Amino acid sequence: MKSIKFIHCGDLHIDSPFKGISEIDPVLHDLLYRSTYESFNNIINLAIKEKVDCVLIAGDIYDSADKSLQAQLKFLEGLQRLSDDGIPSFVVHGNHDPLESWSATLEWPPDSTPTLLTSS
């Protein structure tokens, strides 16, 4: 039996505003804000390095249904990098990014449209 190597991640909350921290410590706020992008980028880098068979992204990719353009572009850039390396991605929506909010997103990378799975 052939084994399957995959990465499963969730609750990325890309572009989370970390409300309230900027008033306390602007430097810490900037570090935390960038950390969501860096974490996602690290997941993509690991998937490519380890030559995984697929990546499953299970919910709450964004922090809310009103996702920023920057967050969408960074997410699609990561999916494109996976696609370029022949790694399929599977995406499940979460309560912070409900299925209804996906209709207004940018187009998925060519030949790498992730499977948008619905939760029950």
For each residue, the residues with C-beta under 8 A, 3 or more apart:
1:
2:
3:
4: 53 54
5: 50 51 52 53
6: 52 53 54 55 56
7: 43 46 47 50 52 55 56
8: 55 56 58
9: 12 43 55 56 57 58
10: 57 58 59 60 92 94
11: 59 60 94
12: 9 36 39 40 57 60 61 62
13: 16 36 60 61 62 63 96
14: 36 37 40 61 62 63 67 71 74 75
15: 33 36 37 62 63 67 68 70 71 74
16: 13 32 33 36 63
17: 33 63
18: 21 22 29 32 33
19:
20: 23 24
21: 18 24 25 28 29 32
22: 18 25 26 29
23: 20
24: 20 21 28 29
25: 21 22 28 29
26: 22 29 30
27: 30 31
28: 21 24 25 31 32
29: 18 21 22 24 25 26 32 33
30: 26 27 33 34
31: 27 28 34 35
32: 16 18 21 28 29 35 36
33: 15 16 17 18 29 30 36
34: 30 31 37 38
35: 31 32 38 39
36: 12 13 14 15 16 32 33 39 40
37: 14 15 34 40 41 74
38: 34 35 41 42
39: 12 35 36 42 43
40: 12 14 36 37 43 44 74 75 78
41: 37 38 44 45 74 78
42: 38 39 45 46
43: 7 9 39 40 46 47 55 78
44: 40 41 47 48 55 78 81 82
45: 41 42 48 49
46: 7 42 43 49 50
47: 7 43 44 50 52 55 82 85 87
48: 44 45 51 81 82 85 87
49: 45 46
50: 5 7 46 47
51: 5 48 85 87
52: 5 6 7 47 55 87
53: 4 5 6 87 88
54: 4 6 87 88 89 90
55: 6 7 8 9 43 44 47 52 82 87 88 89 90
56: 6 7 8 9 89 90 92
57: 9 10 12 61 89 90 91 92 114
58: 8 9 10 92 94
59: 10 11 92 93 94 95 96 97 119
60: 10 11 12 13 63 94 95 96 97
61: 12 13 14 57 75 91 94 97
62: 12 13 14 15 65 67 71 72 75 96 97
63: 13 14 15 16 17 60 67 71 96
64: 67 96 97
65: 62 96 97 98 100 101
66: 101
67: 14 15 62 63 64 71 72 97 101 105
68: 15 71 72
69: 72 73
70: 15 73 74
71: 14 15 62 63 67 68 74 75
72: 62 67 68 69 75 76 105 106
73: 69 70 76 77 106
74: 14 15 37 40 41 70 71 77 78
75: 14 40 61 62 71 72 78 79
76: 72 73 79 80 106 108 109
77: 73 74 80 81
78: 40 41 43 44 74 75 81 82
79: 75 76 82 83 89 108 109 112 114
80: 76 77 83 84 109 112
81: 44 48 77 78 84 85
82: 44 47 48 55 78 79 85 87 88 89 112
83: 79 80 86 87 88 89 109 110 111 112
84: 80 81
85: 47 48 51 81 82
86: 83
87: 47 48 51 52 53 54 55 82 83
88: 53 54 55 82 83 112 114 115
89: 54 55 56 57 79 82 83 112 114
90: 54 55 56 57 114 115 117
91: 57 61 114 115 116 117
92: 10 56 57 58 59 116 117 118 119
93: 59 97 98 99 101 102 116 117 118 119
94: 10 11 58 59 60 61 97 98 119
95: 59 60 98
96: 13 59 60 62 63 64 65
97: 59 60 61 62 64 65 67 93 94 101 102
98: 65 93 94 95 101
99: 93 102 116 118
100: 65 103
101: 65 66 67 93 97 98 104 105
102: 93 97 99 105 116
103: 100
104: 101
105: 67 72 101 102
106: 72 73 76
107:
108: 76 79 112 113 114
109: 76 79 80 83 112 113
110: 83
111: 83
112: 79 80 82 83 88 89 108 109
113: 108 109
114: 57 79 88 89 90 91 108
115: 88 90 91
116: 91 92 93 99 102
117: 90 91 92 93
118: 92 93 99
119: 59 92 93 94
120:
